[in-house]
C-alpha cells in the first residue's frame, strides 16, 4: 500500500488535467450540431483536436474518442504512485480483447474472417503482443492470470461449443484479478468501486436473462460474488417483476438507484436505460473522493469521469450520424 501522503502531487496533477474534461457547454454545443461536420468543428476546439488530424472520415470518430482516452490512461501511468489504480481501470479492456481474439479464432475455424478491427488499445497489454500470444499459442508471458485462462477457454469451448460458457469463465477471471488488485491497494474506496462494478454487472446479466426468460436454475453461475448485494439475493429476483426490484433491494444503494425502473415496462428499452442508471450509480460511489487532497481514489474518479465523457460523446455523435430524435438521446446521457 502506497502512503496517502504521496498522492498530494498526484491529486494536484489530476486537478490540472481537468481542463481535458469537456464541460456542459461544449457537450450542449455538440448536442445542438446539425451534422457530423459541425460536431467535428466543435470537437476541434477541445483536447480531442489532437487526434482529429488523423481522421480520414468524420464517421471514424470512435478512433478519436479512443485515442483521447488512451492518452489519459498513459499520462496517469507516468505519475500515479501505485500504477495498479490505473491498471484495474484498464483491465476490462484486456479481457474484451481476449474475447475478440478467441471468437475470431473460432470464426476462422468455421470459415469466417478474424476481426482484429474490434480490438481496443485501451487495455494494459499491447494488442500486437496479445495477438502474437494467441496466434502462436504461447501464453506464458500473459499477465493478469491470462496465461492460464486463455488455454482454459480454448479447452472449454472444445468441450461445450458454447461461447457463453467461455465468456462467463473469462468474466470470473476478470473480477478475480480486479479483486487481487483492490486487495493489494489497501484502499477502501477501490474496494467500494469494485463492489459497485460487480453489482452493476450482475444486474445487467440478471436483466438480460429475465428478458430471455431463462430458467432460474442456470442463472447463478452468471453472477459474480463480491458485490454489495449477495448473488443469492439477486437470484431470488428473477421470478419477481422488474418494477419490484427497487423495493426488494431497498437495503442497498443500488436498490435506491433502481427506482427509475418503475417507469419502464418494455424490457428491451429497459436494458438501454439500465446502462445509464448503473453508470450513474458508479459515479455516486466515486464522487465524494474528489474532495480528498491525499485520496488515492481521486485517480479512479478522474478516470471514470473521462470514461463517462467518452460515452456521452459517442452517444451524441452516433445520434447525429443516424439522425436520432434528440429527446431520446438526451435521456441516455450520463451525469458524471
N, C-alpha and C positions, 0 to 999 in steps of 0.2 A: 504493500500500500504506500503510495506516494504522499508525504505530508501535505496537508491542505495549504500551508504557507507558500508552497512552491507554485500555487496556482494564481497568485496575485498578478504576475506578469501575463499569464495565460488569459485571465479574465480581461485585463487591460487590452490585450491584442484582439480579443473577441469583440470588445466594445468598438474598437477601431474598425473592425471588419463588418460591423453592422451596416456600414454605408453600401455594402454589396447586396443588402436585402431590399427588395422593392417595396416602396411604401404604398399605401392605399390609393393615392392619387395616380400613380403610374399604372397600377392594375385597373383602375377605373378607365383611364385613357385607352388601355389595351382592350378592355371590355367594350368600349364605345367605337372601336375601329370598324370601318365598313368592310374591309377586306384584309387579306394577309399582307399585302404591300404596305398598307397604312400601319398595321400592327408592327411590322418589322422596322418601320421608321421610328416608332415609339421605343421599341426594344433597342434600337441603335443609340439611344440616349442613356442607356443603363450599362452596368458592367457586362451585360451579355454581348455588348458590341464587339468585344474582343474575339468572339467566336463567329460573328456574322460574316466576317471576311472569307471564311472557309466554306460558306454556304453556297451550294450550287443551285438550289431551288428553295423558294420560300416554304415549300411543303416538307422540307427536311428539317424543320425547326426542332425536332426531337434531338438531333445531334448537337444543336446549340445549347439546349437545356442540359443535356448530359455533360457537355464539356464544362459548363459553368459549375455544376455540382461536383464534378470530378476535381476541378481546380480547388474548390473549397476544401474537399477532403484532403487533398495533397498538401495544401498550405497548413492546415491544422496539424498534420502529422509532423511538421517541422518544428513546432514549438510546444505542443502539449506534453507535459512531463510523463504521463502514462499513455503511450500510444494505443493501448488496448481500448481506451474510451472511444477512439476513432474506429479501431478495428471491429468492435462489436456492432457499430452502426453500419459498417460496410459488409458485414458477414452475410446477411440475406442475399446480397447480390452475387456473392461467390456461389452460394447454393443454387441460385437461379441459373447461373452459367452452367453448373454441373448438370442440372435438369435439362437444359437446352442441348448440351452435348450428348447426353445419354439418349434423349429422344431422337436426335438426329442420327445417331448410330443405329438405332432401331429402325428408323425410317429407311436408311440406306440399305439395310439388310432386306427390306421389303420392296426395294426398287425405287424408293423415293430419293430426294436430294437433302443434303445436310443444310442446316440453316444457321450458319455462322453469323448471319446478319442480326440474329436475335440476341447475340451476346452483348453484355454491357461492360464498359470499362470501369464501373463504379465499385467493383469488388476489390478485395485485398490482393488477390492473386492475378498476376498479369494474364490476360486472356491467351496470349501465344503460348505461355508456359502451360496453361491448363489444357489447351488443345493438344500440345505435344504429349503431355502425360496420358491423356485419354487415347490419342491415336496410337501411341507406342505401347500402351498398356503398362507403362512404368509409373506407378503411383507412389513410389517410395518417398518422394520429396514433397508430396502434397500436404499442406498443414491443416489444422482445424479438424483432425480426425478423418479427413477425406481419403487419406492413403488406405484406410480400412473400409470406408463407406462406399467408395466407387466400385471396387471389385465385388463387394457385397450386393450392391444394386444390380450389377450385371447378372450375378448368380440368381438373385431374387426374381428378376424378370424371366430368366430361362426356366425357372420353376413354376411361375404363376402366369406369365404372359399378361400381366396386369400392371400397366404403368402407374395406376393409382397406388398400388402397393409400394412401388418404388418411391413415389413422391411422398407418401406417408412416412416411409422409413427415413428419407432424407430430411424431412421436417423435424423428425425426432432427434436426429443427429445435430441439426442446426440449433435447436433450443438447448440441447445438452452442452454444446460448445459455448453458446452465449451464457449459459449458467456458470460454466467454469470461469469465464472472463469476469462476470459480475462478482463471483466469489473472490477472485484474486484481487479485484479492485478495492474491496473493502469499503465501498461507498454505498450507503443505504439507498440513496436516490437512484443509483444504477439498478439496484435490485427492484425498486418500485417501478421504474421504467420498463424493465424486462417483464415483470409480472403483468403489467398492463398490456404489453405486447402479446403475451401468451393468452390473456383473456380475450383480446381482440381477435386473434387468430382462431381461438376456439369458437367464438360466437359466429365468425364468418363460416367456419366449417359446419356448425350446427344449423345455420340458416340454409346453407346450400343443400344439406342432407334433408332438411324438412321440405324444401321445395320439391325434391325428387321423391318424397315420401318413402325414405329408406327405413328399413326395419331398425328399431331401437337397439337390437342385439349387436348390430355391426357398427354402431356409432362410436362407442367408447374408444376403440383404437385410433380414431382420427382426432382425438382430443389430447392435449398435452398437459402434463402435470406442472405445477409451479406457479400458476396464476393466483390471483386473489380469490377466485371462485373455484371450488373443487370440481373435478371432472364428473364426479358422482352427481353433484347438484345440477350440472349442465345437462347430463344425460336425461335427468328427470323432466327437463323442459320440453323434450321432443314431442311428447304427447299433448302438450298444452298449447292453446292458441298463442300466436306470437304477441298479441296485444297484452297478454298477462305476464310476459317475461319480465317486464319492468317491475311489477309488483312482487313476483317471486324472487327477484334479485335485489329487492329494495334495501337489503342489509349491506350492499356493496356500492362503491362509487359508480361502477359500470351499470348497475341497475338503475341508478338515478339518471344516467346518460340515456337510457333506452326509453324514456317516457315518450319520445317522439314516435316510437313505433306504433303507438295507438292511432296515429293519424294516417297510417298507410295500410291498405288492405291487400294490395297486389304484391305477391312475394317477389316477382321479377323486378318490380320497381323498388321494392324494399331493399333488395341486395345492392342496388346502386346507392340508395340513401344510407345504408349502414356503413359504407366505406367512409363517408363524411363524418358520421356520428362517432365512429371508432377513432378516426384520426384526431378529432377534437378532444376525445377522451384522453388520448396520449398527451396532447398539448397541455391539458389541465394538470396532468401529473407532473410535467416538467416546468410549468410556468413559474412556480414560486422560486425555483432555483436561480433565476436570473438576478435575484436581488442579493445573492451572497457574493461578497468580494473575494472570498477564497474557496468558493464551492466548485469542486471538480465537475459537478453535474452541469455547470454552465456550458461545458463542451457539448453534451448531448442536447441541451436546449437549443444552442445555436444551430447545430446540425439538423435538428428536427425542424426548426424554423425554416431552414433552407429547403428541406425536403417538402414541406407544406407549400412553400412558394413555388417550387418547380411543378408540383401537382396542380396548383391553381393556374399556373401559366400554361401548362399542357391542356387543361380543360378549356381555357379561353381560346387558345389557338386552334384546337380541334373543332371547337364550336364555330369559330369564324370560317374555317376552311369548309365546313359542312353546312353552313347557313342555318345552324340550330337556333331555335327560339331562345332569345336572351333571358327570358324569365326562368326558363327551365335551367339554363346554365347558372344563373345567379344562385339557385337553390343548391347547386353542387359545390360551390366554392367554400373552402375551409377557412376557419378563423385560426390563426397561428397562436 
